[in-house]
Amino acid sequence: MKDNQNESEQKKAKVVDIYNHVIDLISIDANLLQKVIHQATFLFVVEKSTSRVFCHKRSQQKQYQAGAFSTCFTGIVLECEDYRQCAKRKLTQETGLDLELQYLNSFYYESKKNKIWGQIFYTYYDGQIINFIEDPKEVEGIELMSYREIVIREQNGETFTPESIQALHFLNKRVLRQ
């Protein structure tokens, strides 16, 4: 774990202003990132035949929202990449897949724990992702869920990352339409 922390400290995230202009770089650390606006990607993998979303349970080793479900694969945009490159990196890192991505939209999200300028991407995949997980430090498991199922599970007290829920609503309005 210590090696992983040192590696994270060496990577830099982009700090942006309210207009999404890069103003600084900062070490990737949950405590530091919650104090500044940073860039992140939200990548949805959708089963084309059913319009269900591949959700995943975040590893207990994650600094932020450990053990919570996420409706999408998220990543902090590093200093050496743009949003699309970040989304591709996270797709490969967390699923082992290399698929074409569609851009959906950008949005701003703010809570007590996070301030994010995000871009949403999506792709279609009809297959088993569970066999492709390469890094158990990132993902504990993957589950296919419909938009309605996610909403019901969240209402019933299951923990989902709040920014992934906001991104899911954008996806539903323009892509899933459930």
Secondary structure as the mmCIF struct_conf table of DSSP 4:
data_model
#
loop_
_struct_conf.conf_type_id
_struct_conf.id
_struct_conf.beg_label_comp_id
_struct_conf.beg_label_asym_id
_struct_conf.beg_label_seq_id
_struct_conf.end_label_comp_id
_struct_conf.end_label_asym_id
_struct_conf.end_label_seq_id
HELX_RH_AL_P HELX_RH_AL_P1 LYS A 2 GLN A 10
BEND BEND1 LYS A 11 LYS A 11
STRN STRN1 LYS A 12 VAL A 16
TURN_TY1_P TURN_TY1_P1 ILE A 18 TYR A 19
STRN STRN2 VAL A 22 SER A 27
HELX_RH_AL_P HELX_RH_AL_P2 ALA A 30 LEU A 33
TURN_TY1_P TURN_TY1_P2 GLN A 34 LYS A 35
BEND BEND2 VAL A 36 VAL A 36
STRN STRN3 HIS A 38 GLU A 47
TURN_TY1_P TURN_TY1_P3 LYS A 48 SER A 51
STRN STRN4 ARG A 52 ARG A 58
HELX_LH_PP_P HELX_LH_PP_P1 SER A 59 SER A 59
TURN_TY1_P TURN_TY1_P4 GLN A 60 GLN A 61
BEND BEND3 GLN A 63 GLN A 65
TURN_TY1_P TURN_TY1_P5 ALA A 66 GLY A 67
STRN STRN5 PHE A 69 SER A 70
BEND BEND4 THR A 71 CYS A 72
STRN STRN6 PHE A 73 ILE A 76
HELX_LH_PP_P HELX_LH_PP_P2 VAL A 77 VAL A 77
STRN STRN7 LEU A 78 LEU A 78
TURN_TY1_P TURN_TY1_P6 GLU A 79 CYS A 80
HELX_RH_AL_P HELX_RH_AL_P3 TYR A 83 THR A 95
STRN STRN8 GLN A 102 GLU A 110
BEND BEND5 LYS A 112 LYS A 113
STRN STRN9 LYS A 115 TYR A 124
BEND BEND6 GLY A 127 GLY A 127
BEND BEND7 ILE A 129 ILE A 129
HELX_RH_3T_P HELX_RH_3T_P1 ILE A 130 PHE A 132
TURN_TY1_P TURN_TY1_P7 PRO A 136 GLU A 138
STRN STRN10 VAL A 139 MET A 145
HELX_RH_AL_P HELX_RH_AL_P4 TYR A 147 GLN A 155
TURN_TY1_P TURN_TY1_P8 ASN A 156 GLY A 157
STRN STRN11 PHE A 160 PHE A 160
HELX_RH_AL_P HELX_RH_AL_P5 PRO A 162 LEU A 171
HELX_RH_PI_P HELX_RH_PI_P1 ASN A 172 LEU A 176
#
